[in-house]
């Protein structure tokens, strides 16, 4: 590994840090590989309750590394087509799919630039909290690209088809207040309080019912592609599985006892 994506697991919280601060954490080929490796190591881990993704330094991710892109410009169009498709299919797509499939809640902690694949990555997380000084853009069309990382799937589901088309076609920059209004963010806080706010949110989720969280994520991800009858059936199965957990018993008992539940993730 080139250490462009650092993973630290402490007390049930996995902190995944994009680590190219001098380059605004722009996505290099090495980071594609390191990010994929880090995410793979988290899949199925019982000791991880919450995942937090952040950028080292003052930025989340300023999109793809244009120096890496420029290094491929000498290739023929046919060779470029094959090279870039292979990179995306080998590293980007599996990473996005693994993040979407995780049973743990995933929080994006955003400050500074959040562009291109950085925006896709943020949207692929379950929750997103940003500093009020953050700046966002899809970025792709400004360099003649269409998008990757699930941007064409995630963006219209969050902001609607018409606004997604505007954001992708024009690639204008917008601030955290607009990102919140569009539904891309859950919370906007000051840069000074961002770390504490995300830590509090991670602590709250860590104390929650892990099995139920996994079922909630699975149901939400399936809902856009499922007919109502099938979704109702999926809800019934998930509800029943949750009812068989120790956390369900604890939740009901705590409510009746008028106390805070002590979920164990069992």
N, C-alpha and C positions, 0 to 999 in steps of 0.2 A: 504493500500500500504506500501511496505518496503522502499520506496523512492530510489529505485535503478534505476529509470528512472524519471528524473525531467523535467517538462514542464513549460516553461515561455513564455508568449505571450506578446510582447511589440511592439507597433506601427506597427502592421501587420505582424511581423515576429515571428514565433513560434520556439523557441530554445528547442530542445529535447536532454537532456544530459544523457548519460549512466553513472550511478553514483556508481561505485564500484572501485574507483581509486586504492585502496590498493591491489586489485586483478586484476589489469590491465583491469578493466571493463569486466572481464570474465562473460559469460552468466550463471547466476544461475537460478534456478526455479523461485525465486522471481522476478528476472529481466525479465524473460519471461512474467510473469503476469503483471508487472508494465509497460513494454514496450507496451504490447497489450492494456492496459487501456489508456495509454497516446495517442497512435495512434487513438484509437476509439474516444477520445474526440475531435480530430482535424477534423474528417470527417464531411464535410458539413458546417464547420464554415465560415461565411461570412467575419469575421474580420481578417482572416488569409490569407495572400497573398503568403507567402513563408515559408517553413519548413527547418530548419537547424538541422542536427543530428550530434552530436559530443560526444566525450568521456571526462569525467572529468579527470583532471590531464594530464599525459604525454602520454596516449595511447587511441586509439579508442576502440578496443575490441580484446582481445587475445583469442577469441574462447570460447568454452564451459568451464564451471568450472569443472575441473577434480576432485575436492573434492566432488562435487555433484555426478559426475559419479561414483566415488569410493564407495559412500554411498549405491549404488544400487547393488554392486557386490555380496553381500550375497544372493541376490534373485536367484531363479532358472532361467534357460534360458527362460522358458515360461513366468514367471512373469516379467522378464526384457523386453522381447519383448512387452508385453502389456503395461508396464509402460512408456517406451520411446516412443512408438507409440502414446499413449494417450497425452503425453506432447506436442509432435510436432503437432499433429492434433488439440489440444485444444488451444495452445498459439502461436506457431511459424507460422504455415501456415496462420491463419487468419490475423496475423500482416503483413506478406508479401503481402497478397492479398489486404489489406486495403491501404498499402503504394503505391502499384502499381495503385490502383484505385483513388487515390487522385487527385483532379483537380489542386491543388497547386504544383508548382515546388518544389522538395525536393533536398536539397544539403547535401552531406556528407562532413564533415570537418574532415580530417583524420590526425592524428599525431601518431607516435610511432607504436605499434603493431596493425596489422589489419589481423586477422586470423580466420579461421573457419567461424562461423556464422557472425563474424564481416565483413568478406569479402563478404559474401552473402548480408548482410544488406547494405553495401556500394554499391554493384552492383545494388541493388534494388532501389537506389536513382536515380534521373534524371541526376544529375551532381555530380562530385566528385573532390574535391580539396585537395591536400595532401602536407604536409611538406616534404622537400627533405630528411629528416632523417627517414621517415616512412619505415616499413618493412612489407611485405605481404607474406602470404602462405595460401593455402587451408586447410592444417593441418589435415584434416579428416583421410586420410589413414595412417597417422603416429601413430594413436591410434586404427586402425582397424575399422574405420567408413567410410561410403560412402558419406555422405554429407546431408545437409538440408538447409532450408531457400531459396530454389530456385536455389542453386548453379549449379545444372546440367541443369537448364533451362537458366539461365542468362549467365553463363560463356561461353558456346559455341556460343551464339548470339553476344557476345562482341569480343572474341578472335579467334573464329573458332573452329571446332570440334577437329582437330588434337592437337592444343595447349591446349585446355581444357582438353583433355585426359592426356596430359603430366603433367599439373598442378595438376590435381586430383590424378593421379596414383603415382607420385613421391613426391608430397607435398613439393617441394623445396621452400626455401625462396628466395624472390627477392626484389629489392629495388624500390624506387619511380620512378626512371628513366625508369626501365624496365616496371613497371606498366603503365607509360605514353605511352611507345612505343607500348604496347599491346592494348591500348585503354581503359584500366580500369579506367584511370583518365583523367580529362579534363585539369587540370593544376597542376603543381608542383611549389611550392614556398618555400622560406626559412621558418623555424619554427617561426622565429621572425615576419614574415609578414603574417602568415597564417590567424590569426583572422581578420586583416584588409582586406585581399583579399576576404575572404568569406563575410564579412560585406558589402563590395562594390558590390559584385555580388548579394547578397540578396536585397540590396537597388535598384539595377538596375531592378531586376525581379519584385520587389514590385511595381515599377512604370509602369510596362508593362500591356498589355491587358489580364486580368485574364481569360476571357471567351475563348479567342483564345488559351491561354496556356493549358487550360483544354481539348480543342478539339485536340490540337497537341499531348498531351500525350495519349489520347484515340486512335488516329489514329496510332501512333507509336507502341503502345502495341498490337494492333490488326493486324499489317501488316504482321507478320511472319506466321500467321495462316489463312490468307485471300487470296483468289484468286484476281488477278488484277481487274477483272470486279467488284467484290464486294467492293474492296478497293476504286476504282474510285467512286462508288456510295456513299460510306461513306464520301469520301472527298467532294463530291458535297453537301451532307447534312450539313457537318460541315462548309464548306465555306458559304453556304447560311445562316446558323444560326449566324455565325460571322458577316455577312453583315447586319443583323438586329439589331446589338448592337450599342449603342452610341459610344463605343470605335472605331468602324469602321469609323463612320462619323468624329470623332476627328482625327483619323489617316490620312485620306485622306485630310481633310482640313488643317492639320498641314503641310503635305508634300507640298501642293500647296502654302501655305503661307510661306514656307521655315523656319519653326520653329520646335522646339521639341514638340512632342505631349504630352498632359496632360491626359493620360488615367485615367479613374475613375473606371474601373472594372465593368462597367454597360453594 
